[in-house]
Amino acid sequence: MMSGVAELAHELRPLVFRLYYLVRRHGPRHTLTLTQGSVLAELVAGGPRRMSVLADLEGVRLPSLTDVVTRLERDGLVIRVPDPADRRAVLVSVTAQGRRFYDELVAAREEFLRERLSVLPPEDRGAIELAIPALRRLLVPSSTKETKEEVPADER
């Protein structure tokens, strides 16, 4: 067992990064940036959102989010419509194609993990399962200054 938090963080950081990188590479060939994937996941999970809300959630400025949404829209994954509550505002919604793409992406990544997990000895799978609640608690912001940047929607 490691003796301190610094040592644990030193070991955990590259493992989490590498695992995420490996999982992220397994999916449909159409690749999204981290922000594009996060926006798409947010729309799938939370429904239509105003551009300003998405920008806040992603921790980016509105012009940057506009570029992200434009690319997703060009690829047929999202659509912009006037907000019925305020015609001056725009809502971004996932399209049926976007939903299918997202579902395929999640399925491919989970299949990759299933394959990797299936070759581990049962005691390793058990250790990973026991660690899941603690890993979830790592995602909980420890202060109000932390933003969604720490927990992208596509990783929930």
OpenMM code with the backbone's topology and positions (N, CA, C; nanometers):
from openmm import Vec3, app, unit

residues = "MET MET SER GLY VAL ALA GLU LEU ALA HIS GLU LEU ARG PRO LEU VAL PHE ARG LEU TYR TYR LEU VAL ARG ARG HIS GLY PRO ARG HIS THR LEU THR LEU THR GLN GLY SER VAL LEU ALA GLU LEU VAL ALA GLY GLY PRO ARG ARG MET SER VAL LEU ALA ASP LEU GLU GLY VAL ARG LEU PRO SER LEU THR ASP VAL VAL THR ARG LEU GLU ARG ASP GLY LEU VAL ILE ARG VAL PRO ASP PRO ALA ASP ARG ARG ALA VAL LEU VAL SER VAL THR ALA GLN GLY ARG ARG PHE TYR ASP GLU LEU VAL ALA ALA ARG GLU GLU PHE LEU ARG GLU ARG LEU SER VAL LEU PRO PRO GLU ASP ARG GLY ALA ILE GLU LEU ALA ILE PRO ALA LEU ARG ARG LEU LEU VAL PRO SER SER THR LYS GLU THR LYS GLU GLU VAL PRO ALA ASP GLU ARG".split()
positions = [
    Vec3(0.0844, -0.1186, 0.0000),
    Vec3(0.0000, 0.0000, 0.0000),
    Vec3(0.0887, 0.1247, 0.0000),
    Vec3(0.0458, 0.2258, -0.0746),
    Vec3(0.1224, 0.3499, -0.0815),
    Vec3(0.1050, 0.4279, 0.0470),
    Vec3(0.2080, 0.5036, 0.0791),
    Vec3(0.2052, 0.5723, 0.2068),
    Vec3(0.1367, 0.7081, 0.2035),
    Vec3(0.1258, 0.7707, 0.0880),
    Vec3(0.0695, 0.9047, 0.0897),
    Vec3(-0.0161, 0.9372, -0.0302),
    Vec3(-0.0888, 1.0459, -0.0144),
    Vec3(-0.1777, 1.0928, -0.1188),
    Vec3(-0.0977, 1.1333, -0.2432),
    Vec3(0.0175, 1.1960, -0.2253),
    Vec3(0.0980, 1.2403, -0.3392),
    Vec3(0.1432, 1.1205, -0.4233),
    Vec3(0.1850, 1.0155, -0.3566),
    Vec3(0.2293, 0.8962, -0.4292),
    Vec3(0.1132, 0.8304, -0.5036),
    Vec3(-0.0030, 0.8250, -0.4388),
    Vec3(-0.1210, 0.7674, -0.5018),
    Vec3(-0.1608, 0.8493, -0.6250),
    Vec3(-0.1616, 0.9802, -0.6118),
    Vec3(-0.1942, 1.0676, -0.7246),
    Vec3(-0.0933, 1.0486, -0.8373),
    Vec3(0.0333, 1.0339, -0.8025),
    Vec3(0.1398, 1.0138, -0.9014),
    Vec3(0.1190, 0.8842, -0.9798),
    Vec3(0.0719, 0.7810, -0.9153),
    Vec3(0.0461, 0.6522, -0.9811),
    Vec3(-0.0868, 0.6522, -1.0569),
    Vec3(-0.1880, 0.7142, -0.9985),
    Vec3(-0.3221, 0.7091, -1.0558),
    Vec3(-0.3367, 0.7933, -1.1818),
    Vec3(-0.2799, 0.9133, -1.1826),
    Vec3(-0.2970, 1.0046, -1.2947),
    Vec3(-0.2606, 0.9422, -1.4294),
    Vec3(-0.1422, 0.8863, -1.4470),
    Vec3(-0.1112, 0.8301, -1.5790),
    Vec3(-0.1954, 0.7067, -1.6124),
    Vec3(-0.2351, 0.6310, -1.5113),
    Vec3(-0.3197, 0.5142, -1.5381),
    Vec3(-0.4574, 0.5554, -1.5885),
    Vec3(-0.5153, 0.6537, -1.5233),
    Vec3(-0.6473, 0.7015, -1.5644),
    Vec3(-0.6388, 0.7608, -1.7047),
    Vec3(-0.5361, 0.8403, -1.7296),
    Vec3(-0.5197, 0.9003, -1.8615),
    Vec3(-0.5032, 0.7934, -1.9687),
    Vec3(-0.4180, 0.6973, -1.9453),
    Vec3(-0.3917, 0.5933, -2.0455),
    Vec3(-0.5161, 0.5073, -2.0696),
    Vec3(-0.5874, 0.4723, -1.9632),
    Vec3(-0.7090, 0.3930, -1.9792),
    Vec3(-0.8117, 0.4714, -2.0607),
    Vec3(-0.8291, 0.5979, -2.0283),
    Vec3(-0.9230, 0.6804, -2.1042),
    Vec3(-0.8804, 0.6880, -2.2505),
    Vec3(-0.7538, 0.7078, -2.2757),
    Vec3(-0.7032, 0.7159, -2.4126),
    Vec3(-0.7315, 0.5869, -2.4891),
    Vec3(-0.7073, 0.4733, -2.4256),
    Vec3(-0.7327, 0.3448, -2.4913),
    Vec3(-0.8813, 0.3256, -2.5210),
    Vec3(-0.9654, 0.3562, -2.4246),
    Vec3(-1.1092, 0.3404, -2.4429),
    Vec3(-1.1596, 0.4367, -2.5508),
    Vec3(-1.1110, 0.5581, -2.5493),
    Vec3(-1.1557, 0.6607, -2.6438),
    Vec3(-1.1235, 0.6234, -2.7882),
    Vec3(-1.0166, 0.5517, -2.8084),
    Vec3(-0.9772, 0.5128, -2.9447),
    Vec3(-1.0677, 0.4072, -3.0042),
    Vec3(-1.1477, 0.3411, -2.9227),
    Vec3(-1.2340, 0.2340, -2.9719),
    Vec3(-1.3756, 0.2850, -2.9904),
    Vec3(-1.4107, 0.3035, -3.1154),
    Vec3(-1.5434, 0.3523, -3.1467),
    Vec3(-1.5540, 0.3767, -3.2949),
    Vec3(-1.6633, 0.4351, -3.3368),
    Vec3(-1.6812, 0.4650, -3.4783),
    Vec3(-1.5648, 0.5488, -3.5309),
    Vec3(-1.5323, 0.5336, -3.6539),
    Vec3(-1.4177, 0.6021, -3.7147),
    Vec3(-1.4325, 0.7528, -3.7147),
    Vec3(-1.5566, 0.8007, -3.7181),
    Vec3(-1.5795, 0.9440, -3.7132),
    Vec3(-1.5382, 0.9916, -3.5744),
    Vec3(-1.4347, 1.0702, -3.5687),
    Vec3(-1.3843, 1.1110, -3.4379),
    Vec3(-1.4350, 1.2496, -3.3999),
    Vec3(-1.4541, 1.2662, -3.2727),
    Vec3(-1.4945, 1.3936, -3.2165),
    Vec3(-1.3845, 1.4425, -3.1250),
    Vec3(-1.3743, 1.5725, -3.1106),
    Vec3(-1.2856, 1.6268, -3.0099),
    Vec3(-1.3460, 1.5972, -2.8724),
    Vec3(-1.2684, 1.6174, -2.7690),
    Vec3(-1.3217, 1.5966, -2.6341),
    Vec3(-1.4434, 1.6846, -2.6092),
    Vec3(-1.4368, 1.8107, -2.6496),
    Vec3(-1.5481, 1.9016, -2.6262),
    Vec3(-1.6694, 1.8620, -2.7095),
    Vec3(-1.6483, 1.8241, -2.8352),
    Vec3(-1.7611, 1.7802, -2.9176),
    Vec3(-1.8296, 1.6581, -2.8553),
    Vec3(-1.7490, 1.5627, -2.8107),
    Vec3(-1.8050, 1.4436, -2.7469),
    Vec3(-1.8788, 1.4767, -2.6195),
    Vec3(-1.8240, 1.5691, -2.5435),
    Vec3(-1.8873, 1.6087, -2.4184),
    Vec3(-2.0198, 1.6795, -2.4443),
    Vec3(-2.0240, 1.7678, -2.5434),
    Vec3(-2.1485, 1.8373, -2.5777),
    Vec3(-2.2527, 1.7362, -2.6245),
    Vec3(-2.2123, 1.6449, -2.7119),
    Vec3(-2.3068, 1.5442, -2.7605),
    Vec3(-2.3607, 1.4611, -2.6452),
    Vec3(-2.2736, 1.4166, -2.5567),
    Vec3(-2.3172, 1.3377, -2.4415),
    Vec3(-2.4100, 1.4173, -2.3512),
    Vec3(-2.3801, 1.5443, -2.3324),
    Vec3(-2.4648, 1.6310, -2.2495),
    Vec3(-2.6040, 1.6428, -2.3091),
    Vec3(-2.6125, 1.6556, -2.4402),
    Vec3(-2.7422, 1.6674, -2.5064),
    Vec3(-2.8196, 1.5362, -2.5019),
    Vec3(-2.7486, 1.4240, -2.5149),
    Vec3(-2.8143, 1.2934, -2.5056),
    Vec3(-2.8684, 1.2736, -2.3637),
    Vec3(-2.7876, 1.3060, -2.2645),
    Vec3(-2.8262, 1.2827, -2.1250),
    Vec3(-2.9276, 1.3850, -2.0740),
    Vec3(-2.9115, 1.5104, -2.1134),
    Vec3(-2.9916, 1.6161, -2.0526),
    Vec3(-3.0951, 1.6809, -2.1409),
    Vec3(-3.0986, 1.6427, -2.2678),
    Vec3(-3.1950, 1.7029, -2.3580),
    Vec3(-3.1462, 1.8349, -2.4137),
    Vec3(-3.2331, 1.9024, -2.4890),
    Vec3(-3.1957, 2.0285, -2.5537),
    Vec3(-3.1457, 2.1305, -2.4523),
    Vec3(-3.0457, 2.2064, -2.4949),
    Vec3(-2.9867, 2.3086, -2.4079),
    Vec3(-2.9621, 2.4358, -2.4876),
    Vec3(-2.9685, 2.5475, -2.4173),
    Vec3(-2.9292, 2.6749, -2.4775),
    Vec3(-2.7789, 2.6748, -2.4979),
    Vec3(-2.7372, 2.7496, -2.5975),
    Vec3(-2.5946, 2.7607, -2.6262),
    Vec3(-2.5185, 2.8138, -2.5043),
    Vec3(-2.5754, 2.9133, -2.4372),
    Vec3(-2.5071, 2.9720, -2.3213),
    Vec3(-2.4915, 2.8705, -2.2088),
    Vec3(-2.5896, 2.7845, -2.1897),
    Vec3(-2.5819, 2.6805, -2.0861),
    Vec3(-2.4732, 2.5800, -2.1220),
    Vec3(-2.4705, 2.5390, -2.2477),
    Vec3(-2.3660, 2.4453, -2.2910),
    Vec3(-2.2270, 2.5059, -2.2749),
    Vec3(-2.2127, 2.6327, -2.3097),
    Vec3(-2.0827, 2.6998, -2.2942),
    Vec3(-2.0404, 2.6992, -2.1482),
    Vec3(-2.1331, 2.7284, -2.0582),
    Vec3(-2.1023, 2.7262, -1.9147),
    Vec3(-2.0635, 2.5850, -1.8697),
    Vec3(-2.1407, 2.4861, -1.9113),
    Vec3(-2.1122, 2.3474, -1.8730),
    Vec3(-1.9753, 2.3022, -1.9212),
    Vec3(-1.9385, 2.3453, -2.0410),
    Vec3(-1.8113, 2.3040, -2.0995),
    Vec3(-1.6945, 2.3908, -2.0526),
    Vec3(-1.7259, 2.5030, -1.9895),
    Vec3(-1.6198, 2.5921, -1.9435),
    Vec3(-1.5490, 2.6618, -2.0590),
    Vec3(-1.6263, 2.6942, -2.1643),
    Vec3(-1.5697, 2.7633, -2.2799),
    Vec3(-1.6523, 2.8885, -2.3070),
    Vec3(-1.5965, 2.9770, -2.3886),
    Vec3(-1.6692, 3.0969, -2.4284),
    Vec3(-1.7695, 3.0615, -2.5369),
    Vec3(-1.8722, 3.1423, -2.5463),
    Vec3(-1.9782, 3.1186, -2.6438),
    Vec3(-1.9263, 3.1062, -2.7878),
    Vec3(-1.8323, 3.1905, -2.8331),
    Vec3(-1.7828, 3.1735, -2.9706),
    Vec3(-1.7156, 3.0366, -2.9921),
    Vec3(-1.6456, 2.9877, -2.8914),
    Vec3(-1.5829, 2.8555, -2.9033),
    Vec3(-1.6888, 2.7465, -2.9108),
    Vec3(-1.7917, 2.7592, -2.8291),
    Vec3(-1.8986, 2.6600, -2.8324),
    Vec3(-1.9731, 2.6661, -2.9655),
    Vec3(-1.9890, 2.7849, -3.0181),
    Vec3(-2.0546, 2.7989, -3.1486),
    Vec3(-1.9789, 2.7190, -3.2540),
    Vec3(-1.8470, 2.7240, -3.2523),
    Vec3(-1.7660, 2.6448, -3.3462),
    Vec3(-1.7899, 2.4952, -3.3265),
    Vec3(-1.7955, 2.4521, -3.2009),
    Vec3(-1.8180, 2.3105, -3.1686),
    Vec3(-1.9542, 2.2668, -3.2223),
    Vec3(-2.0568, 2.3442, -3.1937),
    Vec3(-2.1923, 2.3094, -3.2364),
    Vec3(-2.2034, 2.3135, -3.3889),
    Vec3(-2.1368, 2.4084, -3.4517),
    Vec3(-2.1379, 2.4161, -3.5984),
    Vec3(-2.0825, 2.2880, -3.6590),
    Vec3(-1.9742, 2.2379, -3.6030),
    Vec3(-1.9163, 2.1124, -3.6543),
    Vec3(-2.0111, 1.9947, -3.6317),
    Vec3(-2.0692, 1.9860, -3.5126),
    Vec3(-2.1644, 1.8780, -3.4837),
    Vec3(-2.2866, 1.8878, -3.5743),
    Vec3(-2.3297, 2.0100, -3.6004),
    Vec3(-2.4452, 2.0311, -3.6878),
    Vec3(-2.4112, 1.9924, -3.8315),
    Vec3(-2.2933, 2.0304, -3.8777),
    Vec3(-2.2490, 1.9958, -4.0133),
    Vec3(-2.2430, 1.8446, -4.0321),
    Vec3(-2.2084, 1.7725, -3.9255),
    Vec3(-2.2014, 1.6264, -3.9302),
    Vec3(-2.3369, 1.5597, -3.9085),
    Vec3(-2.4412, 1.6407, -3.8884),
    Vec3(-2.5761, 1.5869, -3.8731),
    Vec3(-2.6057, 1.5297, -3.7354),
    Vec3(-2.5226, 1.5636, -3.6362),
    Vec3(-2.5387, 1.5062, -3.5023),
    Vec3(-2.6268, 1.5904, -3.4116),
    Vec3(-2.6345, 1.7215, -3.4383),
    Vec3(-2.7191, 1.8111, -3.3593),
    Vec3(-2.7914, 1.9066, -3.4536),
    Vec3(-2.8906, 1.9736, -3.3990),
    Vec3(-2.9656, 2.0746, -3.4732),
    Vec3(-2.9919, 2.1914, -3.3794),
    Vec3(-2.9942, 2.3119, -3.4360),
    Vec3(-3.0280, 2.4323, -3.3599),
    Vec3(-3.1695, 2.4749, -3.3966),
    Vec3(-3.2469, 2.5070, -3.2935),
    Vec3(-3.3837, 2.5551, -3.3156),
    Vec3(-3.4087, 2.6728, -3.2218),
    Vec3(-3.4997, 2.7618, -3.2588),
    Vec3(-3.5330, 2.8724, -3.1677),
    Vec3(-3.5902, 2.8176, -3.0366),
    Vec3(-3.5534, 2.8802, -2.9269),
    Vec3(-3.6069, 2.8430, -2.7961),
    Vec3(-3.7513, 2.8927, -2.7886),
    Vec3(-3.8492, 2.8024, -2.7694),
    Vec3(-3.9887, 2.8469, -2.7640),
    Vec3(-4.0156, 2.9440, -2.6487),
    Vec3(-3.9346, 2.9368, -2.5440),
    Vec3(-3.9537, 3.0263, -2.4295),
    Vec3(-3.8973, 3.1658, -2.4559),
    Vec3(-3.8026, 3.1755, -2.5491),
    Vec3(-3.7396, 3.3038, -2.5805),
    Vec3(-3.6851, 3.2939, -2.7223),
    Vec3(-3.7577, 3.3450, -2.8169),
    Vec3(-3.7227, 3.3315, -2.9587),
    Vec3(-3.5864, 3.3933, -2.9927),
    Vec3(-3.5316, 3.4747, -2.9042),
    Vec3(-3.3987, 3.5319, -2.9299),
    Vec3(-3.2887, 3.4299, -2.9029),
    Vec3(-3.3201, 3.3283, -2.8238),
    Vec3(-3.2217, 3.2264, -2.7863),
    Vec3(-3.2362, 3.1037, -2.8758),
    Vec3(-3.1303, 3.0234, -2.8761),
    Vec3(-3.1268, 2.9023, -2.9574),
    Vec3(-3.1104, 2.7814, -2.8669),
    Vec3(-3.1843, 2.6751, -2.8971),
    Vec3(-3.1659, 2.5472, -2.8296),
    Vec3(-3.0905, 2.4539, -2.9228),
    Vec3(-3.0022, 2.3759, -2.8667),
    Vec3(-2.9303, 2.2740, -2.9434),
    Vec3(-2.9848, 2.1395, -2.8988),
    Vec3(-3.0217, 2.0564, -2.9964),
    Vec3(-3.0772, 1.9233, -2.9687),
    Vec3(-2.9982, 1.8195, -3.0457),
    Vec3(-2.9913, 1.7006, -2.9890),
    Vec3(-2.9292, 1.5891, -3.0601),
    Vec3(-3.0289, 1.5385, -3.1650),
    Vec3(-2.9777, 1.5008, -3.2815),
    Vec3(-3.0620, 1.4438, -3.3867),
    Vec3(-3.0693, 1.2922, -3.3684),
    Vec3(-3.1577, 1.2290, -3.4441),
    Vec3(-3.1650, 1.0823, -3.4407),
    Vec3(-3.0307, 1.0227, -3.4831),
    Vec3(-2.9684, 1.0830, -3.5837),
    Vec3(-2.8362, 1.0368, -3.6276),
    Vec3(-2.7332, 1.0552, -3.5160),
    Vec3(-2.7414, 1.1672, -3.4461),
    Vec3(-2.6493, 1.1928, -3.3344),
    Vec3(-2.6681, 1.0918, -3.2231),
    Vec3(-2.7924, 1.0589, -3.1941),
    Vec3(-2.8226, 0.9597, -3.0904),
    Vec3(-2.7673, 0.8227, -3.1289),
    Vec3(-2.7877, 0.7833, -3.2561),
    Vec3(-2.7335, 0.6553, -3.3038),
    Vec3(-2.5817, 0.6544, -3.2942),
    Vec3(-2.5197, 0.7638, -3.3383),
    Vec3(-2.3740, 0.7738, -3.3319),
    Vec3(-2.3263, 0.7591, -3.1873),
    Vec3(-2.3900, 0.8316, -3.0962),
    Vec3(-2.3524, 0.8263, -2.9554),
    Vec3(-2.3691, 0.6851, -2.9002),
    Vec3(-2.4809, 0.6213, -2.9303),
    Vec3(-2.5052, 0.4843, -2.8830),
    Vec3(-2.4000, 0.3871, -2.9370),
    Vec3(-2.3629, 0.4030, -3.0645),
    Vec3(-2.2586, 0.3180, -3.1233),
    Vec3(-2.1244, 0.3415, -3.0556),
    Vec3(-2.0963, 0.4665, -3.0287),
    Vec3(-1.9708, 0.5026, -2.9630),
    Vec3(-1.9622, 0.4392, -2.8243),
    Vec3(-2.0674, 0.4536, -2.7459),
    Vec3(-2.0705, 0.3964, -2.6111),
    Vec3(-2.0606, 0.2444, -2.6182),
    Vec3(-2.1347, 0.1825, -2.7094),
    Vec3(-2.1322, 0.0368, -2.7225),
    Vec3(-1.9925, -0.0132, -2.7579),
    Vec3(-1.9259, 0.0547, -2.8505),
    Vec3(-1.7906, 0.0127, -2.8904),
    Vec3(-1.6925, 0.0258, -2.7743),
    Vec3(-1.7032, 0.1340, -2.7011),
    Vec3(-1.6112, 0.1544, -2.5883),
    Vec3(-1.6378, 0.0541, -2.4762),
    Vec3(-1.7648, 0.0264, -2.4509),
    Vec3(-1.7964, -0.0713, -2.3465),
    Vec3(-1.7562, -0.2118, -2.3891),
    Vec3(-1.7683, -0.2431, -2.5153),
    Vec3(-1.7234, -0.3736, -2.5653),
    Vec3(-1.5724, -0.3880, -2.5465),
    Vec3(-1.4986, -0.2829, -2.5760),
    Vec3(-1.3539, -0.2846, -2.5546),
    Vec3(-1.3225, -0.3135, -2.4075),
    Vec3(-1.3920, -0.2448, -2.3185),
    Vec3(-1.3691, -0.2679, -2.1755),
    Vec3(-1.4097, -0.4087, -2.1338),
    Vec3(-1.5222, -0.4586, -2.1866),
    Vec3(-1.5636, -0.5965, -2.1544),
    Vec3(-1.4559, -0.6957, -2.1953),
    Vec3(-1.4008, -0.6770, -2.3144),
    Vec3(-1.2951, -0.7671, -2.3605),
    Vec3(-1.1746, -0.7618, -2.2682),
    Vec3(-1.1347, -0.6415, -2.2301),
    Vec3(-1.0190, -0.6269, -2.1403),
    Vec3(-1.0476, -0.6858, -2.0020),
    Vec3(-1.1668, -0.6582, -1.9505),
    Vec3(-1.2025, -0.7086, -1.8178),
    Vec3(-1.2142, -0.8606, -1.8169),
    Vec3(-1.2620, -0.9184, -1.9254),
    Vec3(-1.2854, -1.0633, -1.9287),
    Vec3(-1.1571, -1.1448, -1.9193),
    Vec3(-1.0446, -1.0870, -1.9564),
    Vec3(-0.9189, -1.1631, -1.9500),
    Vec3(-0.8460, -1.1447, -1.8168),
    Vec3(-0.8972, -1.0555, -1.7343),
    Vec3(-0.8355, -1.0362, -1.6025),
    Vec3(-0.8780, -1.1489, -1.5091),
    Vec3(-0.7922, -1.1827, -1.4145),
    Vec3(-0.8337, -1.2803, -1.3137),
    Vec3(-0.9506, -1.2254, -1.2314),
    Vec3(-1.0366, -1.3135, -1.1818),
    Vec3(-1.1530, -1.2684, -1.1040),
    Vec3(-1.1170, -1.1747, -0.9890),
    Vec3(-1.0040, -1.1977, -0.9243),
    Vec3(-0.9676, -1.1102, -0.8116),
    Vec3(-0.9361, -0.9683, -0.8585),
    Vec3(-0.8807, -0.9526, -0.9799),
    Vec3(-0.8567, -0.8187, -1.0338),
    Vec3(-0.9886, -0.7502, -1.0689),
    Vec3(-1.0802, -0.8241, -1.1314),
    Vec3(-1.2121, -0.7663, -1.1619),
    Vec3(-1.2824, -0.7259, -1.0327),
    Vec3(-1.2704, -0.8094, -0.9298),
    Vec3(-1.3315, -0.7773, -0.8010),
    Vec3(-1.2716, -0.6517, -0.7400),
    Vec3(-1.1401, -0.6368, -0.7508),
    Vec3(-1.0734, -0.5171, -0.6969),
    Vec3(-1.1204, -0.3920, -0.7708),
    Vec3(-1.1354, -0.4027, -0.9019),
    Vec3(-1.1840, -0.2887, -0.9805),
    Vec3(-1.3271, -0.2555, -0.9403),
    Vec3(-1.4086, -0.3583, -0.9254),
    Vec3(-1.5480, -0.3359, -0.8852),
    Vec3(-1.5551, -0.2677, -0.7483),
    Vec3(-1.4718, -0.3111, -0.6561),
    Vec3(-1.4713, -0.2499, -0.5229),
    Vec3(-1.4220, -0.1050, -0.5256),
    Vec3(-1.3379, -0.0724, -0.6230),
    Vec3(-1.2835, 0.0631, -0.6327),
    Vec3(-1.3804, 0.1618, -0.6970),
    Vec3(-1.4826, 0.1135, -0.7654),
    Vec3(-1.5730, 0.2028, -0.8388),
    Vec3(-1.6377, 0.3094, -0.7496),
    Vec3(-1.6918, 0.2760, -0.6326),
    Vec3(-1.7503, 0.3832, -0.5495),
    Vec3(-1.6482, 0.4916, -0.5130),
    Vec3(-1.5266, 0.4523, -0.4813),
    Vec3(-1.4244, 0.5516, -0.4467),
    Vec3(-1.3881, 0.6363, -0.5680),
    Vec3(-1.3791, 0.5741, -0.6848),
    Vec3(-1.3487, 0.6502, -0.8065),
    Vec3(-1.4612, 0.7482, -0.8385),
    Vec3(-1.5859, 0.7075, -0.8172),
    Vec3(-1.6986, 0.7999, -0.8376),
    Vec3(-1.6866, 0.9209, -0.7452),
    Vec3(-1.6457, 0.8959, -0.6220),
    Vec3(-1.6324, 1.0071, -0.5274),
    Vec3(-1.5225, 1.1040, -0.5712),
    Vec3(-1.4232, 1.0560, -0.6458),
    Vec3(-1.3204, 1.1459, -0.6983),
    Vec3(-1.3800, 1.2472, -0.7967),
    Vec3(-1.4895, 1.2119, -0.8594),
    Vec3(-1.5522, 1.2991, -0.9583),
    Vec3(-1.6369, 1.4092, -0.8962),
    Vec3(-1.6674, 1.3976, -0.7691),
    Vec3(-1.7490, 1.4976, -0.7015),
    Vec3(-1.6623, 1.6199, -0.6737),
    Vec3(-1.7059, 1.7349, -0.7227),
    Vec3(-1.6267, 1.8562, -0.6987),
    Vec3(-1.6060, 1.8800, -0.5497),
    Vec3(-1.4830, 1.9148, -0.5152),
    Vec3(-1.4516, 1.9387, -0.3745),
    Vec3(-1.4724, 2.0838, -0.3368),
    Vec3(-1.4959, 2.1683, -0.4372),
    Vec3(-1.5252, 2.3085, -0.4084),
    Vec3(-1.6193, 2.3605, -0.5155),
    Vec3(-1.6797, 2.4727, -0.4895),
    Vec3(-1.7728, 2.5296, -0.5861),
    Vec3(-1.7009, 2.5905, -0.7051),
    Vec3(-1.5684, 2.6066, -0.6987),
    Vec3(-1.4934, 2.6637, -0.8102),
    Vec3(-1.4704, 2.5634, -0.9215),
    Vec3(-1.4804, 2.4348, -0.8901),
    Vec3(-1.4584, 2.3345, -0.9935),
    Vec3(-1.5749, 2.3369, -1.0904),
    Vec3(-1.5450, 2.3066, -1.2163),
    Vec3(-1.6477, 2.3102, -1.3197),
    Vec3(-1.6657, 2.1734, -1.3802),
    Vec3(-1.7559, 2.1663, -1.4772),
    Vec3(-1.7831, 2.0416, -1.5479),
    Vec3(-1.6588, 1.9906, -1.6189),
    Vec3(-1.5621, 2.0764, -1.6416),
    Vec3(-1.4403, 2.0360, -1.7100),
    Vec3(-1.3796, 1.9131, -1.6455),
    Vec3(-1.3945, 1.9007, -1.5143),
    Vec3(-1.3390, 1.7868, -1.4442),
    Vec3(-1.4176, 1.6590, -1.4721),
    Vec3(-1.5457, 1.6712, -1.5106),
    Vec3(-1.6306, 1.5545, -1.5319),
    Vec3(-1.7081, 1.5701, -1.6619),
    Vec3(-1.6441, 1.5438, -1.7754),
    Vec3(-1.7174, 1.5558, -1.9012),
    Vec3(-1.8389, 1.4625, -1.9031),
    Vec3(-1.9462, 1.5069, -1.9660),
    Vec3(-2.0692, 1.4279, -1.9710),
    Vec3(-2.0476, 1.2923, -2.0349),
    Vec3(-1.9572, 1.2876, -2.1352),
    Vec3(-1.9369, 1.1578, -2.2003),
    Vec3(-1.8634, 1.0582, -2.1122),
    Vec3(-1.8220, 1.1018, -1.9953),
    Vec3(-1.7529, 1.0106, -1.9043),
    Vec3(-1.8363, 0.9762, -1.7831),
    Vec3(-1.9619, 1.0210, -1.7835),
    Vec3(-2.0499, 0.9910, -1.6714),
    Vec3(-2.1069, 0.8524, -1.6851),
] * unit.nanometer
topology = app.Topology()
chain = topology.addChain("A")
for resn in residues:
    res = topology.addResidue(resn, chain)
    for name in ("N", "CA", "C"):
        topology.addAtom(name, app.Element.getBySymbol(name[0]), res)
